[in-house]
Amino acid sequence: MCRTLAACSLALPAVCPGSRDLRDCGAVRRAGRFFRRTHAASIHLTLKGSTSLAGGSPLVATRSLPMDTQAIRAQMPTLVVGHVPSNVRSFKFNIFDGQPKVSTLGFHIDPKPFEGKVIATTDEAIIVKTARAEFAVLDRTLVTEVPDEGAKVQVEPYVRRRFDGQRADTPEEQTEFTADGQPYTAKRFVLGSAPAKLPIPEPRCPELQELIVQLEQLPAPDGFRRITHLLVDASARDITWVDPLPADIIRTPPAIGFTVATMKFQGRVTVLYERGLDLYAVELHRDGELIERVDEVFFDILGETLERLIDDGSWRRIRVQCLSSRKAVRH
């Protein structure tokens, strides 16, 4: 098994430059086997001619998977009719379709929650006005509620989180000491970093240490999360570990166990190191009974294996909560 993560380092995708040709926006170059197509973090439209957005009827987008963002872009000037001041010649909108957002520096970012008013809906999307000339486009198939037009809503797109429930991009706090021994709290933030560290103390077993590093740093198959983010999204809790001495590594192999609760599986999951094969194995237990065991798991397919066994995809949902009295359709 590889003893270094150098081969697993990921090149960051390059988003399209600030081109006004919106047909090019959202296209990225695929970097490595783990990344999939992403969309630009925001889109800026410049209105030509009259400042009025009136005229024409909304285009009808044909439903596809994923959401047809090109059709949505074409519809936007018509959909926001009457919701942009007459002296405004341009507006911006963000598309939330379950794909990770990428900053202008090429880093994956986690969006902040926001509030707004629903100004239009289509078969594919919900349009929310978030500022004077800014809008959010939500994939209708991903929202937890479909609000009526005119409703005020709070929207929480997916964000990566830590095991303590905090956002993964929260600055890390660490106690430091001055030259005279006085303690103080320092906050550290690494640009583009959103770690989800396992709540496990420094192990003595090198193989367990390597497993921890791989779970924290190797990507999940979606390319946005790390494997530990996948575990957090599966509600992993009651984390245990086996940290054997070198002489006991075969009798009591290094392992990390946790309880998950998803639509795919509810029970105990154990990832253990098999010394003889120099590979991993993944076991699923429920009520003390072995449900499934996957042997000969290489480190580079550990994320794929765990996704297949426990990830139900619900993490992609966009939480929508109505703040007004209007009714909403629950999904």
C-alpha positions as CSV (number, residue, x, y, z in Angstrom):
1,M,0.0,0.0,0.0
2,C,1.3,3.5,-0.8
3,R,3.0,5.2,2.1
4,T,2.7,8.7,0.8
5,L,-0.1,10.9,-0.4
6,A,2.0,12.7,-2.9
7,A,0.5,10.6,-5.7
8,C,-3.0,11.6,-4.5
9,S,-2.5,15.4,-4.6
10,L,-5.2,17.1,-6.7
11,A,-4.9,19.8,-9.2
12,L,-7.5,22.5,-8.8
13,P,-9.9,23.1,-11.7
14,A,-9.7,26.3,-13.6
15,V,-12.9,28.2,-14.0
16,C,-13.6,30.3,-17.0
17,P,-12.2,33.9,-16.9
18,G,-14.4,36.9,-16.5
19,S,-15.8,36.5,-20.0
20,R,-19.0,38.2,-21.0
21,D,-19.8,35.2,-23.2
22,L,-22.0,33.3,-20.8
23,R,-21.9,30.2,-23.0
24,D,-18.4,29.7,-21.8
25,C,-19.1,30.2,-18.1
26,G,-19.3,27.2,-15.9
27,A,-17.0,25.1,-18.1
28,V,-13.9,23.8,-16.3
29,R,-11.0,21.6,-17.3
30,R,-11.1,18.2,-15.7
31,A,-8.2,17.8,-13.4
32,G,-7.5,14.3,-12.3
33,R,-9.9,11.4,-12.0
34,F,-11.6,12.7,-8.9
35,F,-13.0,16.0,-10.3
36,R,-16.2,16.4,-12.2
37,R,-17.6,19.4,-14.1
38,T,-18.4,22.4,-11.9
39,H,-20.0,25.7,-12.5
40,A,-18.7,29.3,-12.0
41,A,-19.5,30.7,-8.6
42,S,-21.5,33.6,-10.1
43,I,-22.7,35.0,-13.4
44,H,-22.9,38.6,-14.4
45,L,-25.3,39.8,-17.1
46,T,-25.1,43.1,-18.8
47,L,-28.3,44.4,-20.3
48,K,-28.2,46.1,-23.7
49,G,-30.5,48.7,-25.1
50,S,-33.4,49.8,-22.9
51,T,-33.0,49.3,-19.2
52,S,-36.4,47.7,-19.0
53,L,-36.4,43.9,-18.8
54,A,-39.9,43.6,-20.0
55,G,-40.8,41.8,-23.2
56,G,-41.3,38.3,-24.3
57,S,-42.5,35.3,-22.4
58,P,-40.2,33.0,-20.3
59,L,-38.5,30.2,-22.2
60,V,-39.6,26.7,-21.2
61,A,-36.5,24.6,-20.3
62,T,-36.5,21.0,-21.0
63,R,-35.7,19.0,-17.9
64,S,-32.4,17.2,-17.9
65,L,-29.9,15.9,-15.4
66,P,-28.1,17.9,-14.3
67,M,-30.2,21.1,-14.5
68,D,-30.0,22.8,-17.8
69,T,-28.1,25.9,-16.7
70,Q,-27.7,27.2,-20.3
71,A,-31.5,27.4,-20.6
72,I,-31.7,29.1,-17.2
73,R,-29.2,31.7,-18.2
74,A,-31.3,32.5,-21.3
75,Q,-34.4,32.8,-19.3
76,M,-33.1,35.0,-16.5
77,P,-33.6,38.4,-18.1
78,T,-37.3,37.5,-18.6
79,L,-37.8,35.8,-15.2
80,V,-36.6,38.9,-13.3
81,V,-38.9,41.3,-15.1
82,G,-40.2,43.8,-12.7
83,H,-37.8,42.8,-10.0
84,V,-34.8,44.9,-11.1
85,P,-34.9,48.8,-10.7
86,S,-35.3,50.6,-14.0
87,N,-32.0,52.4,-13.6
88,V,-30.0,49.1,-13.3
89,R,-28.4,47.9,-16.4
90,S,-27.0,44.6,-15.1
91,F,-27.7,41.9,-12.5
92,K,-25.9,38.9,-11.0
93,F,-27.1,35.5,-10.1
94,N,-25.6,32.3,-8.5
95,I,-26.7,28.9,-9.6
96,F,-27.1,26.2,-6.9
97,D,-27.4,22.8,-8.6
98,G,-25.6,20.5,-6.3
99,Q,-22.2,21.2,-8.0
100,P,-19.4,22.6,-5.8
101,K,-18.7,26.3,-6.0
102,V,-15.2,27.5,-7.1
103,S,-13.7,30.8,-6.1
104,T,-11.8,33.1,-8.5
105,L,-8.6,31.7,-7.1
106,G,-9.7,28.2,-8.1
107,F,-10.5,26.9,-4.6
108,H,-13.6,25.0,-3.7
109,I,-15.8,27.2,-1.4
110,D,-18.7,26.6,0.9
111,P,-21.6,29.1,0.4
112,K,-23.1,31.0,3.2
113,P,-26.8,30.8,4.1
114,F,-28.9,33.6,2.7
115,E,-32.4,35.0,2.8
116,G,-34.5,36.3,-0.1
117,K,-37.9,36.5,-1.8
118,V,-39.1,34.0,-4.4
119,I,-39.8,35.9,-7.5
120,A,-40.3,33.1,-10.1
121,T,-40.4,29.4,-10.5
122,T,-40.0,27.1,-13.5
123,D,-40.2,23.3,-14.0
124,E,-36.4,23.2,-13.2
125,A,-35.6,26.1,-10.9
126,I,-36.7,28.5,-8.2
127,I,-35.5,32.1,-8.5
128,V,-34.8,34.0,-5.3
129,K,-34.0,37.7,-5.1
130,T,-31.3,38.2,-2.5
131,A,-30.3,41.9,-3.1
132,R,-31.2,44.9,-5.2
133,A,-29.9,43.3,-8.4
134,E,-28.8,39.9,-7.3
135,F,-30.5,36.5,-7.5
136,A,-30.1,32.9,-6.6
137,V,-31.2,30.0,-8.9
138,L,-32.1,26.8,-7.0
139,D,-32.4,23.4,-8.6
140,R,-36.0,22.5,-7.9
141,T,-35.2,18.8,-7.5
142,L,-32.8,19.5,-4.7
143,V,-34.7,21.8,-2.4
144,T,-36.4,20.5,0.7
145,E,-39.4,22.7,0.2
146,V,-40.9,24.4,-2.9
147,P,-42.2,27.7,-1.8
148,D,-44.9,29.9,-3.5
149,E,-43.9,32.9,-5.5
150,G,-43.7,35.9,-3.2
151,A,-42.7,33.9,-0.1
152,K,-39.7,35.0,1.9
153,V,-37.3,32.1,2.4
154,Q,-34.0,31.2,4.1
155,V,-31.8,29.1,2.0
156,E,-28.9,26.9,3.2
157,P,-26.9,25.2,0.4
158,Y,-24.7,22.3,1.3
159,V,-21.6,23.1,3.2
160,R,-18.8,20.7,4.4
161,R,-18.8,20.3,8.1
162,R,-16.6,18.9,10.9
163,F,-17.5,16.2,13.4
164,D,-18.4,18.8,15.9
165,G,-21.0,20.2,13.6
166,Q,-19.2,23.4,12.7
167,R,-18.5,24.5,9.2
168,A,-15.3,22.9,7.9
169,D,-14.0,26.3,6.8
170,T,-14.2,27.7,10.4
171,P,-10.8,29.0,11.5
172,E,-9.0,26.6,13.8
173,E,-8.3,27.8,17.3
174,Q,-5.1,26.8,19.0
175,T,-3.6,27.8,22.4
176,E,-0.2,29.4,22.1
177,F,2.2,30.8,24.7
178,T,4.1,34.1,24.9
179,A,7.8,34.2,25.7
180,D,7.0,34.6,29.4
181,G,4.6,31.6,29.4
182,Q,1.3,33.5,29.1
183,P,-1.3,31.5,27.1
184,Y,-3.4,33.1,24.3
185,T,-5.7,31.8,21.7
186,A,-4.7,32.0,18.0
187,K,-6.9,31.4,15.1
188,R,-5.5,29.8,12.0
189,F,-7.1,29.7,8.6
190,V,-5.6,28.1,5.5
191,L,-7.0,29.5,2.2
192,G,-8.9,26.8,0.4
193,S,-8.7,24.4,3.4
194,A,-11.8,22.9,4.9
195,P,-10.6,19.9,7.0
196,A,-12.7,17.5,9.0
197,K,-10.3,15.9,11.4
198,L,-11.1,12.7,13.1
199,P,-11.4,13.1,16.9
200,I,-8.7,10.6,17.5
201,P,-5.5,11.4,19.5
202,E,-2.0,10.9,18.0
203,P,-1.7,7.1,17.5
204,R,1.4,5.0,18.2
205,C,0.7,2.6,15.4
206,P,2.1,3.9,12.0
207,E,-0.6,2.0,10.1
208,L,-3.4,3.6,12.1
209,Q,-1.8,7.0,11.6
210,E,-1.7,6.4,7.9
211,L,-5.3,5.4,7.8
212,I,-6.3,8.6,9.6
213,V,-4.3,10.7,7.2
214,Q,-5.9,9.0,4.2
215,L,-9.4,9.4,5.5
216,E,-8.8,13.1,6.2
217,Q,-7.0,14.0,3.0
218,L,-8.1,11.7,0.2
219,P,-11.1,12.9,-1.8
220,A,-14.6,11.4,-1.9
221,P,-15.8,10.4,-5.4
222,D,-17.6,13.7,-5.8
223,G,-14.2,15.5,-5.8
224,F,-15.5,18.2,-3.5
225,R,-15.5,16.5,-0.1
226,R,-12.8,14.5,1.6
227,I,-13.6,11.0,3.0
228,T,-14.1,12.4,6.5
229,H,-16.7,14.9,5.1
230,L,-18.5,11.9,3.6
231,L,-18.5,10.3,7.1
232,V,-19.8,13.5,8.7
233,D,-22.6,13.7,6.1
234,A,-23.5,10.0,7.0
235,S,-23.9,11.2,10.7
236,A,-20.9,9.3,11.8
237,R,-20.7,9.1,15.6
238,D,-19.4,7.0,18.5
239,I,-16.0,6.8,16.8
240,T,-13.6,4.1,18.2
241,W,-10.2,3.0,17.2
242,V,-7.7,0.1,17.7
243,D,-4.1,1.3,18.2
244,P,-2.1,-1.9,18.6
245,L,1.6,-2.5,19.4
246,P,3.7,-3.8,16.5
247,A,3.7,-7.3,18.0
248,D,-0.1,-7.3,18.0
249,I,-0.8,-5.8,14.6
250,I,-2.1,-9.2,13.1
251,R,-4.0,-10.4,16.2
252,T,-5.7,-7.0,16.7
253,P,-5.4,-5.1,13.4
254,P,-5.5,-1.3,13.4
255,A,-9.1,-0.1,12.8
256,I,-11.5,2.8,13.0
257,G,-15.1,2.2,13.7
258,F,-18.2,4.5,13.8
259,T,-22.0,4.4,13.7
260,V,-23.8,5.9,10.7
261,A,-27.5,6.5,9.9
262,T,-28.4,7.0,6.2
263,M,-31.0,5.7,3.9
264,K,-28.5,3.2,2.6
265,F,-27.3,1.8,5.9
266,Q,-27.9,2.2,9.6
267,G,-25.4,0.5,11.9
268,R,-21.7,0.1,12.7
269,V,-19.0,0.6,10.1
270,T,-15.4,-0.6,10.6
271,V,-12.4,0.2,8.5
272,L,-9.5,-2.1,9.4
273,Y,-6.0,-2.7,8.1
274,E,-5.0,-6.2,7.0
275,R,-1.3,-6.6,7.6
276,G,-0.9,-9.8,5.5
277,L,-2.4,-8.3,2.3
278,D,-1.3,-4.7,3.1
279,L,-4.8,-3.6,2.2
280,Y,-8.0,-2.5,4.0
281,A,-11.3,-4.2,4.7
282,V,-14.6,-2.6,5.4
283,E,-17.2,-4.3,7.6
284,L,-20.9,-3.4,8.2
285,H,-22.5,-4.6,11.4
286,R,-26.1,-4.2,12.6
287,D,-27.2,-5.3,16.1
288,G,-23.9,-7.2,16.5
289,E,-24.4,-9.1,13.3
290,L,-22.0,-8.9,10.3
291,I,-24.1,-7.6,7.3
292,E,-21.4,-7.2,4.7
293,R,-17.6,-7.3,4.5
294,V,-15.6,-5.9,1.6
295,D,-12.0,-7.2,1.4
296,E,-8.9,-6.1,-0.6
297,V,-9.8,-2.4,-0.6
298,F,-6.9,-0.3,-1.9
299,F,-6.4,3.1,-0.3
300,D,-7.3,4.9,-3.5
301,I,-10.8,3.2,-3.7
302,L,-11.5,3.6,0.0
303,G,-13.7,6.6,-0.7
304,E,-15.6,4.9,-3.5
305,T,-16.2,1.8,-1.3
306,L,-17.6,3.9,1.6
307,E,-19.7,5.9,-0.7
308,R,-21.3,2.8,-2.2
309,L,-22.0,1.3,1.2
310,I,-23.3,4.3,3.2
311,D,-23.7,7.5,1.2
312,D,-27.3,8.1,0.2
313,G,-26.7,11.5,-1.6
314,S,-29.0,13.4,0.7
315,W,-26.1,15.8,1.5
316,R,-26.7,17.6,-1.8
317,R,-30.2,18.8,-0.7
318,I,-30.7,22.5,-0.4
319,R,-32.5,23.4,2.8
320,V,-35.3,25.9,2.1
321,Q,-37.3,27.3,5.0
322,C,-40.3,29.6,4.5
323,L,-40.1,32.7,6.8
324,S,-43.4,34.1,5.6
325,S,-46.9,32.6,6.2
326,R,-47.2,31.3,2.6
327,K,-47.5,27.6,2.3
328,A,-44.9,25.4,0.7
329,V,-44.8,22.0,-1.0
330,R,-42.6,19.6,0.9
331,H,-40.3,17.1,-1.0
